[in-house]
Structure formats: structure tokens, C-alpha cells
Amino acid sequence: MDEHQLVAIANTAMPFGKYKGRMLIELPEPYLLWFARSGDFPSGQLGDLMQLTLLIKTEGLEGLVRPFQTRS
């Protein structure tokens, strides 16, 4: 996990689904767990970031990401 990934998790919007438009760090943990259980994370960078987001949430480390969120 590096700073660039934390910035991406804080500022990348979910591009599809029920939570489209929400930043990855704001996705509910049960939603991310569903992807993990189904083995169906998207391929590529988005899937990697979603998996890292799940790890951050399950370990209670969301505070690491919050300082990187941009404010509009």
C-alpha cells in the first residue's frame, strides 16, 4: 500500500452499480465483502483498489485515507 493508492481510494468514484458515483472509501463494507465472496472484483486497477479498500475497512484504517480526500 502506498500513498498513490490511498489517494486513488479517497478520490476514485465507483463507476457502476448501486453505489455509482461514491468514492471507493465510502463504499459500505458489506458491498465490498459481496465482491470478495463472489470472487468477482473487477479486473485491473479498479478491482485492486476495491480489494485494498476492503482491507482498509476491515482493519479499521479508514483514517489513513481521509486526509487524502479532496473537497469540492
Backbone bond lengths (Angstrom), bond angles and torsions (degrees), N, CA, C in turn:
res aa  C-N    CA-C-N  psi(-1)  N-CA   C-N-CA  omega(-1)  CA-C   N-CA-C  phi
1 M - - - 1.447 - - 1.530 106.86 -
2 D 1.337 115.84 128.23 1.457 119.16 177.93 1.531 110.08 -129.27
3 E 1.314 115.32 173.72 1.464 120.32 -176.12 1.522 112.52 -59.39
4 H 1.329 117.29 -36.90 1.470 120.20 -179.79 1.527 111.07 -63.32
5 Q 1.318 116.96 -37.94 1.465 120.42 177.73 1.529 110.64 -67.97
6 L 1.324 117.04 -39.70 1.465 120.01 178.72 1.525 110.93 -63.89
7 V 1.334 116.80 -41.04 1.466 121.14 177.25 1.526 109.49 -62.72
8 A 1.321 116.81 -43.11 1.470 120.64 -179.65 1.528 111.36 -64.09
9 I 1.325 117.25 -42.91 1.468 120.60 179.05 1.523 110.66 -63.50
10 A 1.310 116.67 -36.90 1.463 121.11 -179.11 1.519 112.84 -72.17
11 N 1.337 117.47 -28.06 1.469 120.08 -169.02 1.525 115.60 -126.13
12 T 1.323 117.55 9.42 1.463 120.93 176.99 1.519 109.15 -98.11
13 A 1.315 115.69 125.37 1.472 120.41 178.99 1.526 109.76 -84.64
14 M 1.315 115.30 140.85 1.464 121.09 174.45 1.521 107.28 -62.97
15 P 1.348 117.87 124.79 1.459 119.84 -173.17 1.530 115.65 -86.34
16 F 1.325 118.30 -4.57 1.460 119.55 -176.81 1.524 110.24 -154.69
17 G 1.312 114.55 171.22 1.452 121.26 171.50 1.511 115.52 81.13
18 K 1.313 113.21 -169.00 1.462 122.55 -175.59 1.527 112.65 -57.23
19 Y 1.321 117.04 -32.64 1.461 121.17 -176.31 1.529 112.18 -108.74
20 K 1.308 116.18 27.99 1.461 121.41 178.54 1.529 109.48 -54.41
21 G 1.338 115.83 132.57 1.457 121.32 179.04 1.517 114.60 93.36
22 R 1.327 117.83 -16.21 1.464 121.30 177.89 1.528 109.64 -81.03
23 M 1.314 116.50 141.39 1.463 120.11 176.52 1.533 108.81 -65.07
24 L 1.312 116.43 146.83 1.464 120.33 -176.26 1.524 112.37 -54.18
25 I 1.325 118.21 -40.80 1.461 120.96 -179.15 1.526 111.40 -65.62
26 E 1.314 118.10 -18.63 1.465 122.16 -179.97 1.525 112.97 -92.74
27 L 1.333 117.51 -1.87 1.463 119.50 178.25 1.522 109.40 -68.95
28 P 1.316 117.65 139.32 1.465 119.98 178.60 1.532 111.02 -65.28
29 E 1.303 115.45 141.99 1.457 120.61 179.14 1.529 112.45 -56.26
30 P 1.346 120.06 -42.29 1.466 119.47 178.81 1.542 113.15 -59.73
31 Y 1.320 117.27 -33.50 1.468 121.50 177.74 1.529 109.93 -64.75
32 L 1.329 116.67 -44.98 1.461 120.71 178.66 1.528 110.66 -67.38
33 L 1.321 117.05 -37.73 1.465 120.48 177.35 1.523 111.21 -63.25
34 W 1.325 117.31 -34.80 1.461 120.65 177.64 1.535 110.06 -60.32
35 F 1.333 115.97 -44.79 1.470 119.24 177.40 1.533 110.56 -61.18
36 A 1.316 116.54 -42.67 1.463 120.79 -179.03 1.526 111.37 -63.72
37 R 1.318 116.32 -45.08 1.473 120.14 -179.12 1.518 111.97 -66.50
38 S 1.320 116.26 -36.46 1.468 119.53 -177.99 1.526 111.34 -81.71
39 G 1.345 116.65 -11.13 1.462 120.52 -177.69 1.514 112.19 65.81
40 D 1.331 115.50 29.78 1.461 120.39 -170.97 1.532 113.16 -122.67
41 F 1.339 117.46 36.11 1.462 118.47 172.24 1.530 107.51 -62.09
42 P 1.328 118.09 145.55 1.464 119.81 176.06 1.535 109.97 -59.08
43 S 1.307 115.69 155.07 1.457 119.02 177.40 1.523 109.85 -78.79
44 G 1.312 116.37 163.29 1.457 121.48 175.27 1.513 113.91 81.30
45 Q 1.328 114.57 -159.30 1.458 121.63 -173.87 1.526 112.29 -61.96
46 L 1.333 118.07 -39.71 1.465 119.75 -179.25 1.526 110.63 -59.70
47 G 1.299 117.52 -47.73 1.462 120.80 179.10 1.512 112.48 -61.67
48 D 1.335 115.99 -41.04 1.465 120.07 177.86 1.528 110.86 -61.61
49 L 1.331 115.92 -43.82 1.464 119.88 179.83 1.519 111.74 -67.22
50 M 1.322 117.06 -37.59 1.472 120.10 177.88 1.524 110.64 -64.61
51 Q 1.315 117.20 -40.56 1.467 120.59 178.36 1.526 110.56 -64.80
52 L 1.302 116.90 -41.96 1.457 120.98 177.49 1.527 110.81 -65.75
53 T 1.325 116.99 -37.85 1.467 121.24 176.39 1.521 110.38 -60.66
54 L 1.320 116.85 -42.90 1.463 120.68 178.03 1.524 110.17 -60.95
55 L 1.308 117.80 -44.75 1.462 121.06 178.68 1.531 110.75 -60.56
56 I 1.315 116.43 -45.02 1.463 121.36 179.13 1.526 110.60 -59.45
57 K 1.323 116.16 -44.74 1.468 120.11 -178.43 1.524 111.76 -68.22
58 T 1.327 117.80 -44.10 1.460 119.51 -177.63 1.520 112.15 -68.46
59 E 1.320 117.40 -24.85 1.463 121.16 178.32 1.531 112.55 -93.37
60 G 1.335 117.13 0.06 1.456 120.75 178.09 1.521 113.91 69.90
61 L 1.331 116.44 32.95 1.459 121.18 -175.74 1.530 113.77 -105.60
62 E 1.316 117.16 22.17 1.464 120.60 -178.13 1.527 112.59 -58.60
63 G 1.310 116.82 -26.58 1.454 120.96 178.10 1.521 113.17 -61.43
64 L 1.325 117.30 -22.75 1.465 120.85 176.52 1.528 111.62 -68.73
65 V 1.324 115.98 -28.91 1.457 121.50 -173.92 1.519 112.21 -91.58
66 R 1.294 117.80 -36.03 1.470 122.24 -174.02 1.537 114.01 -51.62
67 P 1.338 120.43 -41.27 1.478 119.00 -179.61 1.529 113.46 -62.77
68 F 1.325 117.92 -18.54 1.461 121.13 -178.03 1.526 113.46 -90.40
69 Q 1.336 116.97 -6.03 1.460 119.58 -179.94 1.520 110.31 -69.56
70 T 1.318 115.35 133.05 1.461 119.81 175.31 1.513 108.20 -84.20
71 R 1.275 115.86 146.73 1.480 121.49 178.88 1.515 108.16 -103.77
72 S 1.330 115.85 136.71 1.472 118.42 178.31 1.508 111.59 -103.08
